[in-house]
Amino acid sequence: MPAIANPSLLILLHHHHHLRSRRFATALLPQTLLSLLSSSIRAPALRAHSTSSSAQTQPLSTDNARTGRSGSISSPPVQPDIAQKIDINPPKGTRDFPPEDMRLRNWLFNNFKELYCFEDRGNRRVALRPELTPSLARLVIQKGKSVPLPLKWFAVGQCWRYERMTRGRRREHYQWNMDIIGVPDVTAEAELISSIVTFFKRIGITASDVGFKVSSRKVLQEVLRGYSVPDHLFGRVCVIIDKMEKIPIDDIKKELRSAELSEEVIEELLQVLSVKSLEKLEEKLGTVGEALVDLKQLFSLAEKYGYADWIQFDASVVRGIAYYTGIVFEGFDREGKLRAICGGGRYDHLLSTFGGDDIPACGFGFGDAVIVELLKEKGLLPELSPQVENIVCSLDQDLRGAAAAVASILRQKGQSVDLVLENKPLKWVFKRAARINAQRLILVGSAEWQKGMVGVKILTSGEQYEVKVDELE
Amino acid sequence: MPAIANPSLLILLHHHHHLRSRRFATALLPQTLLSLLSSSIRAPALRAHSTSSSAQTQPLSTDNARTGRSGSISSPPVQPDIAQKIDINPPKGTRDFPPEDMRLRNWLFNNFKELYCFEDRGNRRVALRPELTPSLARLVIQKGKSVPLPLKWFAVGQCWRYERMTRGRRREHYQWNMDIIGVPDVTAEAELISSIVTFFKRIGITASDVGFKVSSRKVLQEVLRGYSVPDHLFGRVCVIIDKMEKIPIDDIKKELRSAELSEEVIEELLQVLSVKSLEKLEEKLGTVGEALVDLKQLFSLAEKYGYADWIQFDASVVRGIAYYTGIVFEGFDREGKLRAICGGGRYDHLLSTFGGDDIPACGFGFGDAVIVELLKEKGLLPELSPQVENIVCSLDQDLRGAAAAVASILRQKGQSVDLVLENKPLKWVFKRAARINAQRLILVGSAEWQKGMVGVKILTSGEQYEVKVDELE
């Protein structure tokens, strides 16, 4: 049943074999150049500070005009007050930084150290994209209401980070990205993790090789709110806590203190982060918060999907990206030799930071480097040999054109052909046929060709016969 | 038959549907960052000039130690004299520019105006690759003698040019690249053009829509040699002549004069360039030169392949890339509305400019922008609708886990599934099923589920039945 074609997807589609049978559309995100919002970089720091600290007094807006969904989208982000924005414009060429912009700025600045960024000839500050989600967010906003929700899209795209190279970490890698846009329930996160588990199973990885650590940022949020820590500090605290396994705990504490957290909050945070079971978490947080409700539902769904043995609760997982708002998860190798294999989470407020309406969303990124290390480690790298149906060769320089004609005929019938383009001895041809795993050798010799025939040798059985060119199948 | 796996190709493979059935291996060229050979940029101009002009007195070296092939590889490039290179090193941190390096430098400088180039944090001058061939050349040199020749590789990669945007010309595009490395004969060019013709036919483009203009750079080379113009001017002259249809003829003449060509040579060149048939070319050049031998063989092979009506000789085609040495071709739309659709040629000396041994090679680049314009123009853009085998939905919020289990079972059997993740009315589910072209709807209802069954509705026929979950196929 033909529908309207989407020309921009036509030639750009990358088929990823393992993903084919899932109900996810491919969205290729061709723009690798990420605009760095240069105006925000030049804005006066003082204004930014005063605005972002005053934001905590603004009312929380949880209603979402576009989708009509409100209940399950929780804060922290504060919606900009539209009327105020129109009345009180910042001086020309400068910008205010409401919390959602400030979070984006923080995210950008945190990434600057690792970004491939430069100025183009039009004096725009651009960078090679470090990940795909912001590009996806922009695409969704651009498509607007013409795409019915939910969207379930995946893309495999190249990403760049300028950083120290370590095992499974290069400056350039491919990332498989999968996102569900428009579903507020954790059924979406459960579906995403299910996709990754299906992928793992297909490539031979089991639950004894890898697992997923799962938590929710709402855990931290509930702790911070319990101590009346302002919401705008939330993203910053998450980014600090994500460094827990990379830098000494005293440095973490120092950074948390500089984020204006009291000793009491810091101690409570660190205690909560050490929790490794939902039962203990319930003791800590009580039963009413969204964090626990979401997590319990996710673990219950995991059982139904059949991947309960792959996932475990671990409050220390927060992920390093500022825009996550709910469930976060990361795939890890159980031997603990490698970096995180993949990671994802819910980002219900990313779209508004790009100027769109908020739509509930979640997704994950899965790089190609660490998984290949793991497959090597486990001896699971497949042996992929070249395969070709025919190798076609003329026995005589004058018959090269005839061999080309035979190749053409076979290709028109959908057969793959390696046409020998040079004068080579038969010994060489047999050697090449073996190397490319050719199934049969078609020999174009003078006597046969005059009868409109060619010689065929089935290379697996050694069987040999002559056949009319028209009858070659 | 398993052979040694090539891990670096494992996850990175991009399958391009139209190319699948050909005997071409996919080589993905992941490095989009092109090193700009920063040392050469900083080298003193005077040394460069004196070296490149003295190069014309060096003997031509046509022997190729690696491949043992010599006869059919013609000049112009001059092999660096190894002994001399070891004795007379340029001052530390500076470099000489033998002709092959100079050509590369010219090519780079010509591209600077259009390159996305910048300095990275390690102070390396890098650029986003404008095309794939130099990356391929580097890969071939790196693989060295471990890959048996000939190589027949293709890649689909992203390329960037910072330039004025016009129809079918963007700053970022995907390019299908196909190369044959190790075949000195024009059988290789014939095979490349055959691949493009096969592709055109598959997407519905005919010989009345597009054609190929074919020539050989050896035509110009023979004219220049006839007038004793030094070989090192050859690449520069080609680049000037490529601008013929873009800038006024008087400017072309001015540029040719500044390349030290006499009026007589310029007039002769312009005359030869206007030749549109092999017969006329033979009158001009005589029968002995390689240009004519190559071209005649190519046209003869085209007849055997069955694409003679797609190609025509046109001496004005030289292509804008400095490194071509022999046959050059470009695909064009016969209505003359669009830019070149694709282009390619022989580049027997590119590898030595990267420090490798020369290996005969040819290839083409085919961007995704112009062909899509042409397909639109001809009404040939296919309508590609989403397709999914099953849409699975629970009739009751409590049965969401059950629906997830059903989705899991179907996916394990290789079926594609769109799982409804929210509570939606059946009307919504049917609408979505129609939009994604789902073949059947699986409904998970309470009464059936208690019997271990689900409801199935075949959406094309309207047929409805219940089936045991285990028996779902």
HADDOCK unambig.tbl for C-alpha pairs under 7 A between the chains (distance, minus, plus):
assign (segid A and resid 1 and name CA) (segid B and resid 437 and name CA) 6.82 0.50 0.50
assign (segid A and resid 2 and name CA) (segid B and resid 383 and name CA) 5.78 0.50 0.50
assign (segid A and resid 2 and name CA) (segid B and resid 384 and name CA) 6.55 0.50 0.50
assign (segid A and resid 2 and name CA) (segid B and resid 385 and name CA) 5.46 0.50 0.50
assign (segid A and resid 3 and name CA) (segid B and resid 383 and name CA) 6.30 0.50 0.50
assign (segid A and resid 3 and name CA) (segid B and resid 384 and name CA) 6.82 0.50 0.50
assign (segid A and resid 3 and name CA) (segid B and resid 385 and name CA) 5.09 0.50 0.50
assign (segid A and resid 4 and name CA) (segid B and resid 383 and name CA) 6.13 0.50 0.50
assign (segid A and resid 5 and name CA) (segid B and resid 382 and name CA) 6.91 0.50 0.50
assign (segid A and resid 5 and name CA) (segid B and resid 383 and name CA) 4.52 0.50 0.50
assign (segid A and resid 5 and name CA) (segid B and resid 384 and name CA) 5.29 0.50 0.50
assign (segid A and resid 5 and name CA) (segid B and resid 385 and name CA) 6.67 0.50 0.50
assign (segid A and resid 11 and name CA) (segid B and resid 368 and name CA) 6.52 0.50 0.50
assign (segid A and resid 14 and name CA) (segid B and resid 14 and name CA) 6.24 0.50 0.50
assign (segid A and resid 14 and name CA) (segid B and resid 15 and name CA) 6.89 0.50 0.50
assign (segid A and resid 15 and name CA) (segid B and resid 14 and name CA) 6.95 0.50 0.50
assign (segid A and resid 15 and name CA) (segid B and resid 15 and name CA) 6.23 0.50 0.50
assign (segid A and resid 21 and name CA) (segid B and resid 414 and name CA) 6.41 0.50 0.50
assign (segid A and resid 21 and name CA) (segid B and resid 415 and name CA) 6.02 0.50 0.50
assign (segid A and resid 21 and name CA) (segid B and resid 416 and name CA) 4.43 0.50 0.50
assign (segid A and resid 22 and name CA) (segid B and resid 416 and name CA) 4.73 0.50 0.50
assign (segid A and resid 22 and name CA) (segid B and resid 417 and name CA) 5.88 0.50 0.50
assign (segid A and resid 23 and name CA) (segid B and resid 388 and name CA) 6.33 0.50 0.50
assign (segid A and resid 23 and name CA) (segid B and resid 416 and name CA) 5.69 0.50 0.50
assign (segid A and resid 23 and name CA) (segid B and resid 417 and name CA) 5.18 0.50 0.50
assign (segid A and resid 23 and name CA) (segid B and resid 418 and name CA) 4.81 0.50 0.50
assign (segid A and resid 118 and name CA) (segid B and resid 118 and name CA) 6.34 0.50 0.50
assign (segid A and resid 183 and name CA) (segid B and resid 422 and name CA) 6.82 0.50 0.50
assign (segid A and resid 187 and name CA) (segid B and resid 421 and name CA) 5.61 0.50 0.50
assign (segid A and resid 188 and name CA) (segid B and resid 421 and name CA) 6.38 0.50 0.50
assign (segid A and resid 301 and name CA) (segid B and resid 401 and name CA) 5.39 0.50 0.50
assign (segid A and resid 304 and name CA) (segid B and resid 401 and name CA) 5.25 0.50 0.50
assign (segid A and resid 304 and name CA) (segid B and resid 402 and name CA) 6.45 0.50 0.50
assign (segid A and resid 304 and name CA) (segid B and resid 404 and name CA) 6.46 0.50 0.50
assign (segid A and resid 304 and name CA) (segid B and resid 405 and name CA) 5.26 0.50 0.50
assign (segid A and resid 305 and name CA) (segid B and resid 404 and name CA) 5.54 0.50 0.50
assign (segid A and resid 305 and name CA) (segid B and resid 405 and name CA) 4.80 0.50 0.50
assign (segid A and resid 305 and name CA) (segid B and resid 408 and name CA) 5.97 0.50 0.50
assign (segid A and resid 368 and name CA) (segid B and resid 11 and name CA) 6.54 0.50 0.50
assign (segid A and resid 382 and name CA) (segid B and resid 5 and name CA) 6.85 0.50 0.50
assign (segid A and resid 383 and name CA) (segid B and resid 2 and name CA) 5.78 0.50 0.50
assign (segid A and resid 383 and name CA) (segid B and resid 3 and name CA) 6.26 0.50 0.50
assign (segid A and resid 383 and name CA) (segid B and resid 4 and name CA) 6.06 0.50 0.50
assign (segid A and resid 383 and name CA) (segid B and resid 5 and name CA) 4.43 0.50 0.50
assign (segid A and resid 384 and name CA) (segid B and resid 2 and name CA) 6.59 0.50 0.50
assign (segid A and resid 384 and name CA) (segid B and resid 3 and name CA) 6.84 0.50 0.50
assign (segid A and resid 384 and name CA) (segid B and resid 5 and name CA) 5.25 0.50 0.50
assign (segid A and resid 385 and name CA) (segid B and resid 2 and name CA) 5.54 0.50 0.50
assign (segid A and resid 385 and name CA) (segid B and resid 3 and name CA) 5.14 0.50 0.50
assign (segid A and resid 385 and name CA) (segid B and resid 5 and name CA) 6.63 0.50 0.50
assign (segid A and resid 388 and name CA) (segid B and resid 23 and name CA) 6.33 0.50 0.50
assign (segid A and resid 401 and name CA) (segid B and resid 301 and name CA) 5.41 0.50 0.50
assign (segid A and resid 401 and name CA) (segid B and resid 304 and name CA) 5.28 0.50 0.50
assign (segid A and resid 402 and name CA) (segid B and resid 304 and name CA) 6.48 0.50 0.50
assign (segid A and resid 404 and name CA) (segid B and resid 304 and name CA) 6.46 0.50 0.50
assign (segid A and resid 404 and name CA) (segid B and resid 305 and name CA) 5.55 0.50 0.50
assign (segid A and resid 405 and name CA) (segid B and resid 304 and name CA) 5.26 0.50 0.50
assign (segid A and resid 405 and name CA) (segid B and resid 305 and name CA) 4.81 0.50 0.50
assign (segid A and resid 408 and name CA) (segid B and resid 305 and name CA) 5.96 0.50 0.50
assign (segid A and resid 414 and name CA) (segid B and resid 21 and name CA) 6.46 0.50 0.50
assign (segid A and resid 415 and name CA) (segid B and resid 21 and name CA) 6.12 0.50 0.50
assign (segid A and resid 416 and name CA) (segid B and resid 21 and name CA) 4.54 0.50 0.50
assign (segid A and resid 416 and name CA) (segid B and resid 22 and name CA) 4.75 0.50 0.50
assign (segid A and resid 416 and name CA) (segid B and resid 23 and name CA) 5.67 0.50 0.50
assign (segid A and resid 417 and name CA) (segid B and resid 22 and name CA) 5.95 0.50 0.50
assign (segid A and resid 417 and name CA) (segid B and resid 23 and name CA) 5.20 0.50 0.50
assign (segid A and resid 418 and name CA) (segid B and resid 23 and name CA) 4.87 0.50 0.50
assign (segid A and resid 421 and name CA) (segid B and resid 187 and name CA) 5.61 0.50 0.50
assign (segid A and resid 421 and name CA) (segid B and resid 188 and name CA) 6.35 0.50 0.50
assign (segid A and resid 422 and name CA) (segid B and resid 183 and name CA) 6.79 0.50 0.50
assign (segid A and resid 437 and name CA) (segid B and resid 1 and name CA) 6.88 0.50 0.50
